[in-house]
Amino acid sequence: MSHICTMQLKKWLSAFRLRTLPLSLSCAILGGTIAAYRGEHSWSISLLCLLTIALLQILSNLANDLGDSVAGTDNDQRLGPTRAVQSGSISPKAMQNAVILFSVLSLSSGIALLFVSFKNISSVFIGFLILGIIAIAAAIKYTIGKSAFGYKGLGDVFVFLFFGIVGVCGVVFLHTKSWHWDVLLPASSLGLLCTSVLNLNNMRDQENDSAHGKRTLVVKIGTANAKTYHHLLIGFGIILTIVFTIINWHSSYQLIFLVTLPVYLKNLKVVRTETDYKKLDPELKKVAIGTFVFSVCLGLGLLI
């Protein structure tokens, strides 16, 4: 019995795709450190932000597993890791139940976060609650349903907004209860760098996606344009952070985020020269970890 439970647990942990968490949690970490730099930080808010975002990311991963399997995009020709529903290790019904469960968990964690942050129900509370519900719906509709926006080339917009603008600016506001326009700069940087990870994923899968009606941005604009787009995402992602650093300059330690520059430069070289899509798969992990380190270093540089 214990062996069966262990096997089931391993299947679900694999379906959760926990390796994607560092990238998604980057916005909470960066937002929290920017709030601390502004003199307003709460560990209870930070922990609930991390929990809520982690739950949303797992929800998105589960919904993606189910949606791509139903659409036929997950198959033997796909270059990425084998998915749970497609491989038969988890049934579609069980995955549907998991999507419902993590939707409830994400909403519950989000409501707890809002009460800890705002103390009572107000117009701002309601606004953030609506934003949270939209985030849950977006995580599900990314690949599930006939109108799944991940199949219409809108995945990049989703990642830029929720991993960048909404994620970072929202976390800063939950801490400080105030708006700072310059936060848009690092928020946009993180959104662009996270989008570059999605672009790598879509370049890797473009042939299979195109064959099964998944019209990602890469499929729409073609490989050559996708490579140019990738250079722009990373280039502007770094430039906007440099502008933010200049505006808030107080110490040379703020430049420690540049330690990640070799990761991005090497990635740009691979993208520019590589013609074998399989070779792009290891780049996803490198850029994802590089972006996580980027956000941590940027935050630490502000605090030192």
DAGIBEL-V749892 format. One record per residue. PHI is phi in radians with two decimals (none if undefined). PSI is psi in radians with two decimals (999 if undefined). NEAR is the number of other C-alpha atoms within 10 Angstrom. Layout:
((PHI PSI NEAR) (PHI PSI NEAR))
This chain:
((none -0.78 6) (-1.12 -0.62 7) (-1.12 -0.73 8) (-1.12 -0.75 9) (-1.10 -0.70 10) (-1.12 -0.73 10) (-1.13 -0.74 13) (-1.11 -0.73 14) (-1.07 -0.74 12) (-1.10 -0.68 12) (-1.09 -0.77 14) (-1.24 -0.69 16) (-1.08 -0.65 12) (-1.15 -0.71 14) (-1.18 -0.53 21) (-1.14 -0.43 20) (0.90 1.07 14) (-1.08 -0.35 13) (-1.15 -0.28 12) (-1.48 -0.18 16) (-1.14 -0.76 19) (-0.94 -0.73 16) (-1.12 -0.80 23) (-1.21 -0.58 25) (-1.35 -0.16 22) (-1.02 -0.65 27) (-1.17 -0.62 33) (-1.21 -0.70 29) (-1.17 -0.82 25) (-1.14 -0.78 28) (-1.07 -0.70 30) (-1.14 -0.72 30) (-1.26 -0.60 25) (-1.13 -0.70 26) (-1.10 -0.71 25) (-1.13 -0.66 18) (-1.09 -0.60 16) (-1.38 -0.06 15) (1.57 0.20 10) (-2.31 1.88 16) (-2.59 2.45 19) (-2.30 2.19 15) (-1.16 -0.59 10) (-1.15 -0.69 13) (-1.16 -0.75 21) (-1.05 -0.81 22) (-1.12 -0.70 15) (-1.24 -0.57 20) (-1.09 -0.81 27) (-1.07 -0.76 22) (-1.13 -0.82 19) (-1.10 -0.78 23) (-1.16 -0.68 25) (-1.08 -0.75 20) (-1.12 -0.71 23) (-1.13 -0.68 27) (-1.16 -0.76 24) (-1.11 -0.72 25) (-0.99 -0.82 25) (-1.07 -0.72 25) (-1.12 -0.75 22) (-1.16 -0.76 25) (-1.13 -0.66 24) (-1.12 -0.73 23) (-1.05 -0.80 24) (-1.21 -0.82 28) (-1.11 -0.78 24) (-1.20 -0.55 24) (-1.20 -0.80 20) (-1.09 -0.68 16) (-1.34 -0.23 17) (1.51 0.08 16) (-1.24 -0.61 21) (-1.43 1.96 26) (-2.69 -3.05 17) (-1.18 -0.34 11) (-1.50 -0.22 11) (-1.19 2.41 17) (-1.46 -0.37 19) (-1.39 -3.07 14) (-1.05 2.59 8) (-1.17 2.35 15) (-1.61 2.79 22) (-1.17 -0.87 22) (-1.21 -0.73 22) (-1.08 -0.66 20) (-1.39 -0.27 13) (1.55 0.05 9) (-1.26 -0.44 14) (-2.31 2.32 17) (-1.32 2.70 13) (-1.00 -0.67 18) (-1.14 -0.77 11) (-1.10 -0.67 12) (-1.19 -0.67 19) (-1.04 -0.77 14) (-1.11 -0.66 11) (-1.16 -0.67 17) (-1.09 -0.75 22) (-1.11 -0.79 15) (-1.04 -0.83 12) (-1.30 -0.38 20) (-1.15 -0.77 22) (-1.15 -0.76 15) (-1.11 -0.74 17) (-1.10 -0.77 25) (-1.14 -0.73 19) (-1.12 -0.78 12) (-1.13 -0.69 19) (-1.12 -0.73 23) (-1.14 -0.73 19) (-1.05 -0.73 16) (-1.05 -0.77 22) (-1.16 -0.67 21) (-1.18 -0.68 13) (-1.15 -0.66 15) (-1.35 -0.84 20) (-1.77 -0.20 14) (1.26 -0.58 11) (-2.59 2.96 11) (-1.39 2.14 10) (-2.42 -3.13 10) (-1.11 -0.64 9) (-1.18 -0.72 13) (-0.98 -0.87 18) (-1.09 -0.70 13) (-1.07 -0.79 10) (-1.19 -0.60 17) (-1.10 -0.77 17) (-1.09 -0.72 12) (-1.09 -0.68 14) (-1.13 -0.72 18) (-1.12 -0.67 15) (-1.10 -0.69 12) (-1.10 -0.72 20) (-1.13 -0.80 21) (-1.09 -0.70 13) (-1.15 -0.68 20) (-1.08 -0.63 24) (-1.37 -0.77 24) (-1.38 0.00 20) (-1.02 -0.74 23) (-2.30 -0.07 27) (-1.72 2.34 22) (1.69 2.88 14) (-1.17 -0.46 10) (-1.78 0.41 11) (-0.98 2.11 18) (-1.32 -0.30 21) (-1.15 -0.37 22) (-1.62 -0.01 24) (-2.03 0.25 17) (1.40 0.29 18) (-1.82 0.09 15) (-1.08 -0.62 22) (-1.10 -0.70 20) (-1.11 -0.76 15) (-1.02 -0.84 19) (-1.14 -0.80 23) (-1.03 -0.79 23) (-1.22 -0.91 18) (-1.45 -0.54 22) (-1.48 -0.32 26) (-2.01 -1.48 30) (-1.01 -1.03 23) (-1.15 -0.75 20) (-1.07 -1.00 26) (-1.23 -0.91 28) (-1.09 -0.68 28) (-1.12 -0.77 22) (-1.13 -0.74 25) (-1.06 -0.77 28) (-1.15 -0.69 17) (-1.06 -0.54 26) (-1.42 -0.85 24) (-1.65 -0.38 20) (1.06 0.46 14) (-2.54 2.81 9) (-1.86 2.32 13) (-2.18 2.02 11) (-1.06 -0.58 7) (-1.21 -0.24 13) (-1.13 -0.39 18) (-1.05 -0.48 19) (-1.19 -1.00 21) (-1.17 -0.52 30) (-1.11 -0.76 28) (-1.17 -0.67 24) (-1.00 -0.88 27) (-1.11 -0.71 34) (-1.06 -0.72 27) (-1.17 -0.74 29) (-1.19 -0.66 31) (-1.16 -0.66 28) (-1.12 -0.55 25) (-1.12 -0.55 26) (-1.17 -0.77 24) (-1.08 -0.69 20) (-1.09 -0.69 24) (-1.06 -0.78 24) (-1.03 -0.77 19) (-1.27 -0.55 24) (-1.16 -0.70 25) (-1.08 -0.71 23) (-1.73 0.14 24) (-1.02 -0.69 25) (-1.15 -0.81 17) (-1.19 -0.70 20) (-1.08 -0.80 23) (-1.09 -0.68 16) (-1.19 -0.39 12) (-2.04 0.40 16) (1.34 0.25 14) (-1.57 1.73 26) (-1.54 1.23 21) (-1.17 2.94 25) (-1.05 -0.64 23) (-1.09 -0.76 25) (-1.09 -0.67 22) (-1.23 -0.73 15) (-1.73 -0.24 13) (1.57 2.85 13) (-1.10 -0.81 16) (-1.05 -0.82 11) (-1.19 -0.59 13) (-1.13 -0.62 20) (-1.19 -0.72 19) (-1.10 -0.78 13) (-1.01 -0.71 17) (-1.10 -0.75 24) (-1.09 -0.69 20) (-1.18 -0.69 15) (-1.04 -0.88 21) (-1.24 -0.72 24) (-1.06 -0.90 17) (-1.22 -0.52 15) (-1.05 -0.73 23) (-1.33 -0.72 22) (-1.06 -0.76 14) (-1.12 -0.62 19) (-1.20 -0.65 22) (-1.09 -0.73 20) (-1.08 -0.79 14) (-1.05 -0.72 16) (-1.13 -0.72 20) (-1.11 -0.74 12) (-1.10 -0.65 10) (-1.88 0.50 12) (-1.13 2.28 14) (-2.60 -0.23 12) (-2.79 2.57 12) (-1.16 -0.29 11) (-1.11 -0.35 15) (-1.14 -0.24 21) (-1.57 0.07 18) (-1.14 -0.31 16) (-1.11 -0.31 22) (-1.22 -0.18 14) (-1.11 -0.35 12) (-1.51 -0.12 18) (-0.97 -0.74 14) (-1.02 -0.60 11) (-1.06 -0.81 16) (-1.23 -0.68 20) (-1.12 -0.72 14) (-1.14 -0.69 14) (-1.12 -0.74 20) (-1.09 -0.64 19) (-1.15 -0.76 11) (-1.09 -0.81 14) (-1.09 -0.69 22) (-1.18 -0.63 14) (-1.83 -0.37 9) (-1.36 2.38 12) (-2.03 -0.21 11) (-1.63 1.90 9) (-1.04 -0.51 17) (-1.06 -0.55 15) (-1.20 -0.23 13) (-1.42 -0.31 21) (-1.02 -0.82 17) (-1.12 -0.41 10) (-1.19 -0.49 22) (-1.02 -0.84 18) (-1.13 -0.73 15) (-1.11 -0.81 16) (-1.25 -0.63 24) (-1.10 -0.83 23) (-1.17 -0.68 18) (-1.05 -0.68 21) (-1.23 -0.65 26) (-1.08 -0.82 25) (-1.11 -0.68 18) (-0.97 -0.85 24) (-1.18 -0.69 26) (-1.13 -0.80 18) (-1.15 -0.69 21) (-1.07 -0.76 24) (-1.16 -0.78 24) (-1.10 -0.67 20) (-1.06 -0.58 20) (-1.21 -0.63 22) (-1.47 -0.45 15) (-1.26 999 11))
